[in-house]
Amino acid sequence: MEDGLTMRSRLVKAADPWRVDLGAYKIPLAVDEARAEKDTVNFLRRYAETVEAEEVQDQDTAVISCSSELPRFNRKSLPLRVGVGLFSKELEQQLIGWKKGQTGTVTVQGKLVTVTVESVRREILPEITDALAARTGNPLLRSAADIRRWCRGNQFDDILEGPADEAFSYLMRAVAAASVFEKDPDEVQYTRDLSLRQANITPEKAEEIGMPYEELQEMIAGSGEALIEMALLGLHSHPRTMADYEAWLPRFVRDGGPVDDAVRAAHPVLEYILEIAAGDYMDELERMALFRLKEDLA
Amino acid sequence: MIDFATYENYQQLLQQDFVVVDFFSETCGPCKVLSRYLEEIAAELPFVNIVKVNTTAWPKLGQENEIDAVPTLFFVRNGEILEREVGLLSRDELMEKIGTHYYG
């Protein structure tokens, strides 16, 4: 690299990762409908509107004051999610149907508890629509069907960890292979050398791994070149300049990790651009791979 | 409600009535699972405050709070740490701990 600041390789045409077939990585999934319903409610709650209500219903948030000879039941302005049972399932169940402002008694553990309902707030869950999908800001949720699939697929995240990892690697390679790049030979050489330096590969190590030394070297060098492809696919802005880097840095520090002056001084600018861009793009593809393995669940 | 801590606002966020602090890192699998539970709990119990601390972005917060592993949770009332919990809890265990500490 001559100046180390401007990236000269270019992305000519990016392949669409949504069009890559991941069918080979799918495994049969049987949905637990009760769990799916619960996960759907949990998802919708994040986008719920909250309104004041006049009467307590199951799942409302009621603020109560209570007094009793039971020490735990002497509270002022205590919020409860009715029906969840974190404070007292026995008390919460008896509040259902009470009006806002109402004072009365309930029996808990055989003792009388005097309760006043100070306020009631109720969630209005949104409908599952394409508009809600857009509101989430999640690039994987483009339609109502995507939201349903997302909620029904939560329960499979653990068992799909392995297949999704393999699907992700395939997706990454397939997108890069189907995209068109104009790569600057100096930059290619730079990233290949960089990868080999970082890996510090020796003939002894190759023997330990059980791979011919030249083949291992080529594989590691190729991973450096692949970083250029990932970076180009991830950023979609050209040419890459120091200004791009400076724009990325605050986000990287916030989301990804610390970059202090010593670290910056020790690494060439290009390397950071590549690491940052590739990291973002790969995260996105990783999420997509997992999501795509649940395509049949909507 | 979920707040993301910085070195500057961390102490202030802990002064709320009741707070669950989640020390996490971006690359930790169990942290992602716990994060999903916490998002659900924040929606289910809107009166519980959740503060997330990215230990990669804010290593000093991790060091000062003696975080050796992630995820680590603190249950805090008015700035006082009631309990530290290291490792992934199930959603039910997490709810139970919140219930215990929030309602006493």
HADDOCK unambig.tbl for C-alpha pairs under 7 A between the chains (distance, minus, plus):
assign (segid A and resid 42 and name CA) (segid B and resid 40 and name CA) 5.66 0.50 0.50
assign (segid A and resid 45 and name CA) (segid B and resid 43 and name CA) 5.63 0.50 0.50
assign (segid A and resid 46 and name CA) (segid B and resid 43 and name CA) 5.57 0.50 0.50
assign (segid A and resid 81 and name CA) (segid B and resid 45 and name CA) 6.60 0.50 0.50
assign (segid A and resid 86 and name CA) (segid B and resid 99 and name CA) 4.82 0.50 0.50
assign (segid A and resid 87 and name CA) (segid B and resid 99 and name CA) 6.45 0.50 0.50
assign (segid A and resid 87 and name CA) (segid B and resid 103 and name CA) 6.07 0.50 0.50
assign (segid A and resid 253 and name CA) (segid B and resid 57 and name CA) 5.90 0.50 0.50
assign (segid A and resid 254 and name CA) (segid B and resid 57 and name CA) 5.74 0.50 0.50
assign (segid A and resid 255 and name CA) (segid B and resid 57 and name CA) 6.65 0.50 0.50
assign (segid A and resid 256 and name CA) (segid B and resid 26 and name CA) 6.77 0.50 0.50
assign (segid A and resid 256 and name CA) (segid B and resid 56 and name CA) 6.81 0.50 0.50
assign (segid A and resid 256 and name CA) (segid B and resid 57 and name CA) 6.36 0.50 0.50
assign (segid A and resid 257 and name CA) (segid B and resid 56 and name CA) 4.71 0.50 0.50
assign (segid A and resid 257 and name CA) (segid B and resid 57 and name CA) 4.37 0.50 0.50
assign (segid A and resid 258 and name CA) (segid B and resid 56 and name CA) 6.36 0.50 0.50
assign (segid A and resid 258 and name CA) (segid B and resid 57 and name CA) 5.11 0.50 0.50
